[in-house]
Structures are given as C-alpha cells and as structure tokens.
Amino acid sequence: MKRIIITGATSGIGRELAIQLATAGNKVGLIGRRAEKLESLQKEIGERAFIKPLDVTDLEYAEKVYKELIDEMGGLDMVILNAGVGVDKILSPWKADKLTIEVNVLAFAHGLHFTFDYFRRQGYGHIVGMSSVASHLASYKAAVYTASKHFISNYMTGFRQKAKRVDADITITDIKPGFVKSEMTENVRGMFWVAETDKAVRQMIKAINKKRKIVYITKRWRLIGIVARLMPQFVWDRI
Ligand SMILES: NC(=O)c1ccc[n+]([C@@H]2O[C@H](COP(=O)([O-])OP(=O)(O)OC[C@H]3O[C@@H](n4cnc5c(N)ncnc54)[C@H](OP(=O)(O)O)[C@@H]3O)[C@@H](O)[C@H]2O)c1
C-alpha cells in the first residue's frame, strides 16, 4: 500500500489514476478545484480516498493542504503532479498564457519543490509529473502549452540529476501522453491515436510501478517523440 497525492483528480487522467490506484489498494489524496467532483469521487472510491479542494496556483495555501493530506494519509510515498490546463479559447490571449504558466509551470514547480524536499528528508519517494509529447514541439497554435510542457520535462530531468546527488532514494517519472480522452480534449479537432482514458492510465501505472524515467502514452507515441526530436525546426515551421 502506498500513500499517493494526485493533483487534478476531478476529471480525465487524474480521476482515472485515482480510481485505478485506489482499486489496487493504495491510499489516494485527491486535489482539484471542484469540490463536488472530489466528493462524488470519494463516494465512489471509499475510505482509501482523502480529498482537499484546492487551486494549486494558491501556492501558500497549497503547501498547507499538502501537509494536511500527508497527515491524514499517515505519510507520503508518491505524488502525481497532474493538474494542468490546455489551450484556453475564452480568455484573452495574454490572460490565457498567464493562466497556463501559473498552473502548468509555477504550481508544477512548487509541487515538485515541496515534495522533493519532503522526500529528501524522508529518505525516499517517487515524483510523477504529467508532461506531454507536446514537450518536444513548439506550435503557433499552442505556444504556451508546448512551452509549459517542455519546462515540465526539462525541470524533471534537472531534479532527477539532483536526486542522484542527495542522500535519498528519489525516483522521478516523466509521463508524456499523446492524445487521451478527457475534458481537455473533448472539443479538440484533428486528433489521432486517441487513447481511452482507462487504457492510457493502465499503461501509466505499469510504467510508474517499474519506476521508469520517461514514458510515452500510449506506447506508439514514442515514435512521434523520436520524430519530433529529429525533425529540423524549418520543417516544423511549415506544418
Ligand atoms: N488528455 C490529453 O490528451 C493529454 C495529453 C498530454 C498531456 N495531458 C496532461 O494531462 C494532465 C491531465 O489533463 P486531462 O487530459 O486529464 O484534462 P482534464 O480532464 O481537463 O483534467 C485537468 C485536471 O487539472 C485540474 N486543474 C486545472 N487547473 C487547476 C488548478 N488551478 N488547481 C487545481 N487543479 C487544477 C482540473 O481540476 P479542477 O478543474 O477541478 O480544478 C482537472 O482535474 C494535464 O497536465 C494535461 O496537460 C493530457
């Protein structure tokens, strides 16, 4: 049994991670802004679920909430930093970019810092971050989203190096999904190789259990990851 905090657990990938990890016998500490969704998820999962409504961009309050969840679960073995926003078409372009940076970059970095310090003091722990295949791309259609996911992957690589230099057994897993069914992808057009949420999450959990460093979800997206890294920028600029 592991004690696992999952951010962004109210829908999509995070919700399915909560269900599958709790079904496997783990305690899950669930975070998201929508309290009613957390409550119904807790009812569905039962006593292994611990819930805290939280906007992860409220950094000071977030730290308090992480500590409360850790106390309630009796400790922490793993965190899954999954909360994220996609391309926002309602806000003005700058407000949309700012929000993405606040959630996907700032709150992510804060969660990683907090848990890394906690695990360093404890002597062990596992940090899982939800990046994307988009971390390898730059796109005029989603400049801030792709940049934010590049930050997440790059940041985790740095922390993985840092983990080797501290006196603690800390694993860092970078998950790079392609397209997965969720609220975020509900109205996105032009998607391909779209994975069912439960299948994608089964593959994620398998990789997490194996303590993999980087994993593409579903597996075939590794190909796109390779192509994205090898393709010259001038070719991307024309796509
Ligand atoms: N679906 C895909 O194809 C895909 C591909 C690559 C990467 N990803 C990544 O996977 C992660 C999960 O996304 P998803 O596809 O499952 O989309 P989703 O269904 O929209 O889930 C996003 C989750 O993040 C939470 N969240 C957003 N802003 C938050 C905030 N300020 N504070 C706390 N929680 C917040 C949402 O909860 P509340 O709204 O209740 O706060 C929700 O639970 C994201 O990081 C996304 O970038 C998804």
The ligand as a MOL file (V3000), in Angstrom:
LIG
                    3D

  0  0  0     0  0            999 V3000
M  V30 BEGIN CTAB
M  V30 COUNTS 48 52 0 0 0
M  V30 BEGIN ATOM
M  V30 1 N -5.6730 14.4710 -22.4730 0
M  V30 2 C -4.5800 14.5400 -23.2160 0
M  V30 3 O -4.6040 14.2140 -24.4290 0
M  V30 4 C -3.2750 14.9850 -22.6100 0
M  V30 5 C -2.1160 14.8730 -23.3850 0
M  V30 6 C -0.9020 15.2580 -22.8310 0
M  V30 7 C -0.8460 15.7320 -21.5360 0
M  V30 8 N -2.0050 15.8390 -20.7960 0 CHG=1
M  V30 9 C -1.8990 16.3820 -19.4380 0
M  V30 10 O -2.5770 15.5450 -18.5340 0
M  V30 11 C -2.9870 16.3030 -17.4040 0
M  V30 12 C -4.4430 15.9990 -17.0860 0
M  V30 13 O -5.2430 16.5160 -18.1200 0
M  V30 14 P -6.5600 15.8040 -18.6540 0
M  V30 15 O -6.3440 15.4940 -20.0800 0
M  V30 16 O -6.9880 14.7140 -17.7330 0 CHG=-1
M  V30 17 O -7.5740 17.0410 -18.6190 0
M  V30 18 P -8.7670 17.4370 -17.6560 0
M  V30 19 O -9.8020 16.3860 -17.6530 0
M  V30 20 O -9.1390 18.8140 -18.0880 0
M  V30 21 O -8.0860 17.4790 -16.2050 0
M  V30 22 C -7.3360 18.5690 -15.7490 0
M  V30 23 C -7.2920 18.4850 -14.2460 0
M  V30 24 O -6.4650 19.5530 -13.7470 0
M  V30 25 C -7.1570 20.2130 -12.7150 0
M  V30 26 N -6.7570 21.6140 -12.6100 0
M  V30 27 C -6.6910 22.5550 -13.5690 0
M  V30 28 N -6.3580 23.7500 -13.0580 0
M  V30 29 C -6.2010 23.5570 -11.7190 0
M  V30 30 C -5.8790 24.4100 -10.6380 0
M  V30 31 N -5.6250 25.7140 -10.8110 0
M  V30 32 N -5.8220 23.8800 -9.3910 0
M  V30 33 C -6.0750 22.5590 -9.1880 0
M  V30 34 N -6.3820 21.7030 -10.1740 0
M  V30 35 C -6.4600 22.2040 -11.4330 0
M  V30 36 C -8.6400 20.0760 -13.0690 0
M  V30 37 O -9.4180 20.1740 -11.8740 0
M  V30 38 P -10.3760 21.3930 -11.4890 0
M  V30 39 O -10.9000 21.9910 -12.7540 0
M  V30 40 O -11.4330 20.7680 -10.6470 0
M  V30 41 O -9.5140 22.3130 -10.6910 0
M  V30 42 C -8.6630 18.6670 -13.6120 0
M  V30 43 O -8.8230 17.7470 -12.5550 0
M  V30 44 C -2.6980 17.7820 -17.7520 0
M  V30 45 O -1.4950 18.1960 -17.1440 0
M  V30 46 C -2.5380 17.7440 -19.2610 0
M  V30 47 O -1.7400 18.8010 -19.7470 0
M  V30 48 C -3.2060 15.4890 -21.3130 0
M  V30 END ATOM
M  V30 BEGIN BOND
M  V30 1 1 1 2
M  V30 2 2 2 3
M  V30 3 1 2 4
M  V30 4 1 4 5
M  V30 5 2 4 48
M  V30 6 2 5 6
M  V30 7 1 6 7
M  V30 8 2 7 8
M  V30 9 1 8 9
M  V30 10 1 8 48
M  V30 11 1 9 10
M  V30 12 1 9 46
M  V30 13 1 10 11
M  V30 14 1 11 12
M  V30 15 1 11 44
M  V30 16 1 12 13
M  V30 17 1 13 14
M  V30 18 2 14 15
M  V30 19 1 14 16
M  V30 20 1 14 17
M  V30 21 1 17 18
M  V30 22 2 18 19
M  V30 23 1 18 20
M  V30 24 1 18 21
M  V30 25 1 21 22
M  V30 26 1 22 23
M  V30 27 1 23 24
M  V30 28 1 23 42
M  V30 29 1 24 25
M  V30 30 1 25 26
M  V30 31 1 25 36
M  V30 32 1 26 27
M  V30 33 1 26 35
M  V30 34 2 27 28
M  V30 35 1 28 29
M  V30 36 1 29 30
M  V30 37 2 29 35
M  V30 38 1 30 31
M  V30 39 2 30 32
M  V30 40 1 32 33
M  V30 41 2 33 34
M  V30 42 1 34 35
M  V30 43 1 36 37
M  V30 44 1 36 42
M  V30 45 1 37 38
M  V30 46 2 38 39
M  V30 47 1 38 40
M  V30 48 1 38 41
M  V30 49 1 42 43
M  V30 50 1 44 45
M  V30 51 1 44 46
M  V30 52 1 46 47
M  V30 END BOND
M  V30 END CTAB
M  END
